[in-house]
Amino acid sequence: MVRSTLSLSLVLLGLLVSANVRAQATAGPAADASASQSDFTFSANVSLASQYRYRGLMQSNNKPAIQGGFDLKHASGFYVGNWNSSISWLSDADPDVSSSVEMDFYAGYKRQIWEDLSVDVGVLRYYYPGSYPSGFTKPDTTEGYVGLSYGPVAFKYSHSFTNLFGVPDSKNSQYYDLSGSFPTGVWGLALNAHVGYQKVRNLDDGSYTDWSVALQKEWGSGFTTTLAYVDTNADRSVYTSAKGKYLGRSAAVLTLSKAF
C-alpha cells in the first residue's frame, strides 16, 4: 500500500510539473522578461519517523513510519498539496481491516493581511484506501480549517464535515491547535511547543488534550532533525487498541526530514 501511495504521489507530482512547464512555454520568446518567472512554487518532502503520532495519538503501533508529500503554491496565496504516511492503527483496531496508508489531500488560501499577521483557510481530506468488513465505519474524514499566525505563534481551528476518523455520528467534531516556534540561540536549535484540544462529538469521554515540546535542527541542503516529547490525557478506556496498547501514552519521537 505504501508503494502504491508513493507511486500515486509521483504521478500527481509529474502532472503538476508538466502543467507548469507547458504554461511557461505558452508565453513564447516574445513575452516580457518579468513574466518568464512562474508564479507557481513547487516543493516536496520526505521523512522517516521513529513512530507516527497525530494529535497525540499512536498511528503506527510505536513502529517507524515513512512519510512524504508535495505542495504547489501560487503567488496569490492559493495552494494545493498531498501528504502520505504509513500507518497501522486501523488494522490494529480490527484484523479484518486492510489499510496501511494515510493519504491527505488539501487546498487552501494563505495570505499576510497585516504586518506579521497571516490567515490560512482551507479544506483537508484524510483518505485511507483499503478493504473494510461489512458494518465498519470508514475512517475517511473531511475537515475545514481556519488559522491565524502572528510572528512565531499560530492558532488553527479545524471542523469535521464528516464522521471523525471512523467514530460513528461524530460529524461536527472540532480540533483547536495552538503552537509556536522559537529560536533558542544555541547550536541553531529551535524550540517548538504545541497544545491541542480534540472535541469528539457523541463519544463519551472521547475528547482529550494533547501537547508536545520539540527541539529542531536544520542542517542545510534541506535536512532537518526533530526530537519531540508527545503526551495526552486521552481516556484509556476509549483509546486503548484491540492489542491492549494505550494510544495516548507519552512518547519521544525522532524525525529526519528532507525538503526539495
N, C-alpha and C positions, 0 to 999 in steps of 0.2 A: 504493500500500500504506500509506503514512503517513496519507493521508486516511482510509482505512478504519479504521486503528487508532485515530486520534483520535475518529472517529465512535463506535466501539465503547466507548471510554472515556467519552465523554459520555453514552451510553445508560446505562452502568453507574452513572455519577455520578447521573443523574436518578432511577434506580430507588432508589438508596440514600437520596437526599434525600427522595423521596416517601414511602418507608417510615418515615423518621424523623418526617416531618410527621404521617403518619397515627397513629403511635404516641403522639405528644403530644396529638393531637386526641381520641383514645380516652379519655384521662383525664377530660375534661369539666371544666366550671367548678367542680364540687364538689371537685376534687382539692386536696390540700394544696399551699400555695404553694411549699414546698421541692421538691415532686415535679414542678412545672411545668418545671423546668430539666432538659433532656435529659442523660442520662448519656453520650450519644454526642458525639464531637468529629469534625467533618469538616474536612479540609484538602486543598488541591490545589496543584500547582506546574507551572511550565513553564520550560524552559531553552533557550538557544541556546549551543552549544559550538563552539569553533573546530575540534575534532575529538572523536570518542568513543574513549576508551581504557577497557578493562575488564581488571582485574587486570594492568595494564601493557601489554596488547596492543592494537594498532591494530584498530578495528572499522569505521571509516568511510573508510579509504584516505586519511588526512590531510585529509579534507574536512569542512566543518561538519556538525553534526548537530542536529536539533531533538528535544527530549525533553520528557516531561511525564507526570504521573500524579496519583493521589489516594490518600488514606488515610482510613479510618473507624476511630476508636478508641473503646473503651468504658472507662468509669471503672474497671472491674475489672482492666484491663490487657490484655484481648484486642483484637486489631486485624486488619484485612484491608486490602489495598491493591493497586494496579496501577501499573506504570511502563512507559513505552514510549520507544523511541529509533529513529531512522533508522539503518540500517547498510548496509554493502556487502561485508563480509568473506566472505560465503557466495558471492555471485556473482563476487567477485574470485578465490576458490579454484576455482570451476568455472563457466564461462559458461553451462552448461546449467541452472544453478540460478536460480530466480526467487524471491528472498526479500529484501526491502529494509527489514524492520522487525523489531525485537525487542520482544516483549510479556512483561512479568514479572508474575506473579500470586503473591501471598504472603499468609500468615496466620500469626499467632503470638500469643505472650503475653509481655508485658514488665512487670516489676514491681520496685519498690525493695524489697530484702529486709533491708537493714541500713544505716543512715546513708546514705552516698553510694554504696553497693554495689547495683547493679541486675543483674537477669538477663533475658535475652531468648532465647526458644525458639520456633522456627517452621519452616515449610516454604515453599520458593520454587520456582516453576515458570517456567523460561525457555521461551518459545514463539516459534517462527519460522514464521509462516504463509507459504505459497508452494508452488511446484511443484519437484519434485526428480527427477532422472533415475533410472532403474532401477539398483538396487545401491548407491545413495548412502545412507550412514548419516545419518539425520536428526539435526540438532543439538539438538532439544528435550531439555531437561535438567531433572531434579528434584533439588533438594538440601534436606537438613535442616540446620539450624544451631542452635548454642548460643553465646550471647555473654554476657560479663561486663563490666561497666563500673564503674569507681571514679573518681569525680570526672571529670577531663578525659581519662582513659586508658581504652581499651576493647580487649578481645580477643574474637575471634569465630572459631569453628571451623565449617566447612561440609563436609558429606559427601554425595557424589552417590549417589543411589539408582538412577540410570540411567547410560547412557553419558554421558560428559562432552563436551558441545558437538560431537558428531559423531565423536569418536575411538572406533573400534571396541574392544570389550572393555575399556572404561575405567570400568566401574561400580566404585564404592567409592573413587574418587579423593577427595582431600581438599584443602582450602584453609585456611591459617592466616593470620589477619589481626590485626595489632597496630597501633593508631592512637591519635592523641592530638590535642587541640585546645587551644591555649594563647593567652590574650590577650597581646599584646605591649606594650600601654600606649601605643602610638604610632598616632595618627590612627584609633583604633578598629579596627586591624588584628588579626586572629587568625592564628596560625601553626599550620597543620595538617601533621602528619607521619604517614607510613604505611609499613609494611613488611609484605609478604605472601609466603607460600611456597605455590606450586601443585604438589601431588604428583599426577602423572598416571599412573594405573595402566596397565601393559602398553604403554607407549610409551617406547621407548629414547630417552634424552636429552630427553624431553618435559617433565620437571619443571624449575622455574625459580623464581627470587626476583624480586619486583618491589618498587619503593619510589617514594615521591613526597614532595615538600615543597610547601606551598602557602601563599599569603597570601590571606586572605579579608576582605572588607569588606562590612558591612551598611549600606545607605544609608537605611533607613527605607521605610515603605509596602510592605514585603515584598521589596524588591530586594536582591540580593546579587551581588557580583562576586568571582570566584575566579581567581587565576593560579597554575597548578601546573607543577612540573617533574616529569616522569614518566620512569622508566627501568626496565630489566630486565637480567637476564643470560641471557635465553632463548637457546637454541641456534639459531644462524642456519640450520643445515641442516634444522631441524624447523619453524621459524617464519618462513619466507620464502614469500610468496604466489606464486601462479602468474604474477603480473605482475612478479615479481622484487623486491618490496619486503619489507624486513625488518620484521616486525610488532612486534618488541620493542625497536626503537631508541628512544633518548631523544627527548623532545618537550616543548615548552611548550604548555600547554592553557589557553585563556581561556574562562571560562564566565560568562554573565549569566543569573541566575535570578530568578523572581518567584513568591512564595508567596502563596496566597489563604486 
